[in-house]
Amino acid sequence: MVWYLLILNFIYSQVNLESIPNKILLYDIIYKDKNIGNLKASYTIKGSKTIYHTSSTIEIKIIKQIDVNYTYEVSIENNHLKKAAVDILVNGKQHAKTNTHWHHSKYLITKNEKTQDPITKKINYSTILLYFKEPTNIKSCYSEQDGSFNSIVSLGNHSYKKINSKGKENSYNYKNGILESAIVDGGIIEFQMKLRK
């Protein structure tokens, strides 16, 4: 009985250890020198699979109060995207929902419950990786939110520009391979993200 309890305890502790993120990054979201929200990015490694997760909250008043919540969960296995889910709420209501998953020899994509054209090329770099892996020698990345590819341009000195399918630009600055700051075109506003020290 004692051995049985010890084995169960060992299994339970291993499961708990596997669920603890291997890395957590916290960012402040700033607009006009005012902190309007935060973003948490993390990943957990399970064998050959890495699960990335980001969640962010933005609260700002432009004529009226706007509360935005972003959640990303992305699974990468053997350096290729396997699954991605993006959920965006504005003032508590569904604003956007995009799902991508590898099925047989292609990615099946649904955006706001509408089926998009499948992608047959394997994806090895997506936007969630911008937090953890400096895009050295990367020319494009998959947008889990839009279900499309964005261009990445190196600006030198560990700085990059990402251009989405609508021509909107974001800039990213890195230190030791980790995203340190970014300027993001959020549509309604342009805001800055800074890594907490």
C-alpha positions in Angstrom: 0.0 0.0 0.0 2.9 2.4 0.9 4.6 1.6 -2.5 1.3 2.2 -4.3 0.9 5.7 -2.6 4.5 6.5 -3.4 4.1 5.6 -7.1 0.8 7.7 -7.3 2.6 10.6 -5.6 5.5 10.4 -8.1 3.1 10.3 -11.1 1.1 13.2 -9.7 4.3 15.3 -9.1 5.4 14.6 -12.7 2.1 15.7 -14.2 2.3 18.9 -12.1 5.9 19.6 -13.2 4.9 19.1 -16.9 2.2 21.7 -16.5 4.5 24.4 -15.1 5.6 26.8 -17.9 9.2 26.6 -18.8 9.4 30.4 -19.5 7.1 33.3 -18.6 7.4 36.8 -20.0 5.4 39.8 -18.7 4.8 43.0 -20.7 3.3 46.3 -19.9 1.1 47.9 -22.6 1.6 51.6 -22.8 -0.4 54.3 -24.7 0.6 58.0 -24.4 2.9 57.2 -21.4 0.0 55.5 -19.6 -0.2 51.8 -18.7 -3.4 50.5 -20.3 -2.9 46.8 -19.9 -0.5 43.8 -19.8 0.4 40.7 -21.7 1.7 37.4 -20.4 3.5 35.0 -22.7 4.6 31.5 -21.7 5.6 28.2 -23.1 5.6 24.6 -21.8 7.7 21.8 -23.3 6.2 18.3 -23.4 8.5 15.9 -25.2 8.8 17.0 -28.8 5.8 19.4 -28.4 6.0 23.0 -27.2 2.7 24.7 -26.2 2.8 28.5 -26.3 0.2 30.7 -24.6 -0.4 34.4 -24.5 -3.1 36.4 -22.8 -3.5 40.1 -22.7 -5.9 42.7 -21.4 -6.2 46.2 -22.6 -8.5 48.8 -21.0 -8.8 52.2 -22.6 -11.4 55.0 -23.0 -11.7 56.5 -26.4 -15.1 58.2 -26.4 -16.3 55.2 -24.6 -14.7 52.5 -22.5 -13.1 49.7 -24.5 -11.9 46.4 -22.9 -10.0 44.0 -25.1 -8.9 40.5 -24.1 -6.7 38.4 -26.4 -5.9 34.7 -25.9 -3.5 32.7 -28.0 -2.7 29.0 -27.6 -0.3 27.5 -30.1 1.2 24.0 -30.3 4.4 23.4 -32.2 5.8 19.9 -32.7 9.1 19.0 -34.3 9.6 22.7 -35.2 6.3 22.8 -37.1 2.9 24.4 -36.2 0.4 21.7 -35.3 -2.5 23.8 -33.9 -3.4 27.4 -33.1 -6.4 29.0 -31.5 -7.0 32.7 -31.1 -9.9 34.2 -29.2 -10.5 38.0 -29.0 -13.2 39.6 -26.9 -14.2 43.3 -27.0 -16.2 44.4 -24.0 -17.0 40.8 -23.2 -18.3 39.9 -26.7 -16.7 37.7 -29.3 -14.8 39.9 -31.7 -12.7 37.3 -33.5 -12.0 33.6 -33.3 -9.5 31.8 -35.6 -8.4 28.2 -35.5 -5.6 26.5 -37.5 -4.7 22.9 -37.4 -2.5 20.5 -39.4 -4.6 17.7 -40.8 -2.9 15.0 -43.0 -1.0 17.2 -45.5 -2.5 20.7 -45.0 -3.6 23.3 -42.5 -7.3 23.7 -42.1 -8.3 27.2 -41.1 -11.5 28.6 -39.8 -11.9 32.3 -39.1 -15.1 33.5 -37.4 -16.7 30.2 -38.3 -15.9 30.6 -42.0 -13.6 28.1 -43.7 -10.5 29.7 -45.2 -8.3 28.4 -48.1 -6.1 25.6 -46.7 -2.3 26.0 -46.5 -0.2 23.1 -47.8 3.2 24.5 -46.8 4.4 23.5 -43.3 4.7 26.5 -41.0 7.8 26.7 -38.9 7.5 30.3 -37.6 4.4 32.1 -36.4 3.7 35.4 -34.7 3.6 33.9 -31.1 7.3 33.0 -31.5 8.2 36.7 -31.9 8.2 36.9 -28.1 10.7 34.1 -27.5 12.8 33.7 -30.7 14.4 36.6 -32.5 13.5 36.2 -36.2 17.0 36.0 -37.4 17.0 35.1 -41.1 13.2 34.9 -41.0 11.4 36.6 -44.0 7.8 35.8 -43.1 5.7 34.5 -40.3 2.2 33.0 -40.0 -0.4 35.1 -38.3 -2.5 32.9 -36.1 -5.1 35.7 -35.8 -5.6 36.4 -39.5 -4.8 33.0 -41.0 -2.3 34.6 -43.4 1.4 35.3 -43.7 3.2 38.5 -42.6 6.5 39.8 -44.0 9.4 40.4 -41.6 12.1 42.9 -42.5 15.3 43.2 -40.5 16.2 46.8 -39.6 19.6 45.9 -38.1 20.7 46.1 -34.5 18.3 43.3 -33.4 15.3 45.3 -34.6 12.6 44.1 -37.1 9.5 45.3 -38.8 6.5 43.0 -39.4 4.0 44.0 -42.1 0.6 42.3 -42.2 -1.6 41.5 -45.2 -3.3 44.9 -44.8 -0.1 46.8 -44.8 -0.1 47.6 -41.1 3.4 47.7 -39.5 4.6 46.6 -36.1 8.2 47.0 -34.9 10.1 44.6 -32.6 13.3 45.1 -30.6 15.3 42.2 -29.1 17.9 41.6 -26.4 19.5 38.2 -25.9 17.0 36.7 -28.3 14.0 37.7 -26.3 11.5 40.5 -27.3 12.3 43.5 -25.2 9.9 46.1 -26.7 7.5 46.5 -29.5 5.3 49.2 -31.2 2.0 47.8 -32.3 -0.6 49.2 -34.7 -3.7 48.0 -33.0 -6.1 49.6 -35.5 -7.8 52.1 -33.3 -4.6 53.0 -31.5 -0.9 52.5 -31.7 0.6 51.3 -28.4 4.0 50.2 -27.0 4.8 47.0 -25.2 7.7 46.8 -22.8 9.2 43.8 -21.1 9.0 44.0 -17.3 12.5 43.8 -15.7 
